[in-house]
Amino acid sequence: MPMDYNESGKFFTEVIRKKPIRVIIQTTQQLIHGNVHIRPEARLKDEIDQGELSLAITEAVVYGNTGEILYKSKFLAVNRRQIVWILPEEDLLESKSE
């Protein structure tokens, strides 16, 4: 990754642009609604398959087993080993209320 610095020694790194994708994530214990951020040329699967231990979620809402909201947060790190499935909201064909 290219890195620049100024005369005072401050380092500047390249900004990696990403786009948010609204998702529903089922973990072993909770259901999470939020955003996963991916590079514009990448797929959601590419972000999920990265080797990092956690998946970053923004604007997260965590639901309990009975549908009650347990937490709301601007940022949540989810252990990838706890993820059962991920559904992009844009791919949702029908909801429970239909």
C-alpha positions as a printed NumPy array, in Angstrom:
array([[  0.   ,   0.   ,   0.   ],
       [  1.553,   3.37 ,  -0.998],
       [  2.26 ,   5.681,   1.902],
       [  3.145,   9.382,   1.8  ],
       [  4.41 ,  11.596,   4.565],
       [  4.939,  15.33 ,   4.976],
       [  7.961,  17.26 ,   6.25 ],
       [  6.819,  16.962,   9.885],
       [  6.724,  13.156,   9.606],
       [  2.934,  12.711,   9.484],
       [  2.012,   9.605,   7.458],
       [ -0.85 ,   9.522,   4.962],
       [ -2.22 ,   6.239,   3.641],
       [ -4.446,   5.62 ,   0.661],
       [ -8.173,   5.776,   1.475],
       [-10.003,   2.576,   0.566],
       [-13.458,   3.445,  -0.711],
       [-16.257,   1.045,   0.216],
       [-20.016,   0.972,  -0.24 ],
       [-22.482,  -0.132,   2.457],
       [-24.707,  -3.147,   1.816],
       [-27.744,  -3.61 ,   4.096],
       [-27.767,  -7.158,   5.428],
       [-29.535,  -9.474,   7.829],
       [-27.128, -11.742,   9.708],
       [-28.143, -14.826,  11.669],
       [-25.59 , -15.741,  14.312],
       [-25.729, -18.729,  16.614],
       [-27.622, -16.624,  19.185],
       [-29.024, -13.414,  17.621],
       [-30.341, -11.82 ,  14.453],
       [-28.519,  -8.657,  13.332],
       [-29.604,  -5.991,  10.838],
       [-26.917,  -3.578,   9.643],
       [-24.404,  -2.572,   6.979],
       [-21.399,  -4.52 ,   5.716],
       [-19.001,  -2.329,   3.732],
       [-17.474,  -3.738,   0.547],
       [-15.177,  -2.398,  -2.17 ],
       [-17.185,  -1.255,  -5.233],
       [-15.662,  -3.946,  -7.478],
       [-16.093,  -6.744,  -4.902],
       [-18.99 ,  -8.981,  -3.909],
       [-20.45 ,  -9.451,  -0.435],
       [-19.033, -12.998,  -0.467],
       [-15.537, -11.58 ,  -1.03 ],
       [-15.854,  -9.485,   2.147],
       [-17.242, -12.428,   4.139],
       [-14.438, -14.756,   3.008],
       [-11.58 , -12.517,   4.161],
       [ -9.297, -14.127,   6.734],
       [ -9.992, -11.657,   9.556],
       [-11.552, -12.961,  12.768],
       [-14.33 , -10.31 ,  12.866],
       [-16.76 ,  -8.846,  10.355],
       [-17.439,  -5.122,  10.815],
       [-21.116,  -4.083,  10.9  ],
       [-22.289,  -0.458,  11.038],
       [-25.714,   0.879,  12.077],
       [-26.303,  -2.465,  13.794],
       [-29.526,  -3.568,  15.481],
       [-29.266,  -6.834,  17.438],
       [-32.458,  -8.819,  18.061],
       [-33.032, -11.54 ,  20.675],
       [-34.727, -14.891,  20.185],
       [-38.219, -13.44 ,  20.643],
       [-37.661, -10.474,  18.283],
       [-36.979,  -7.858,  20.954],
       [-34.248,  -5.304,  20.298],
       [-31.295,  -6.047,  22.559],
       [-28.827,  -3.436,  21.288],
       [-28.382,  -0.649,  18.754],
       [-24.899,   0.513,  17.82 ],
       [-23.099,   2.547,  15.18 ],
       [-20.427,  -0.196,  15.056],
       [-20.394,  -3.895,  15.888],
       [-17.656,  -6.485,  15.276],
       [-19.114,  -9.964,  14.77 ],
       [-16.984, -13.084,  15.145],
       [-17.14 , -14.744,  11.726],
       [-17.271, -18.206,  13.362],
       [-20.613, -17.289,  14.947],
       [-22.286, -16.426,  11.615],
       [-24.816, -18.989,  10.377],
       [-26.023, -17.052,   7.299],
       [-26.063, -13.555,   5.747],
       [-28.834, -12.185,   3.532],
       [-28.447,  -8.942,   1.57 ],
       [-31.698,  -7.01 ,   2.088],
       [-31.757,  -6.063,  -1.612],
       [-32.091,  -9.794,  -2.431],
       [-35.   , -10.319,  -0.06 ],
       [-37.965, -11.611,  -2.104],
       [-40.627, -11.622,   0.591],
       [-40.835, -10.798,   4.247],
       [-42.488, -12.5  ,   7.22 ],
       [-45.44 , -10.075,   7.024],
       [-46.412, -11.087,   3.456]])
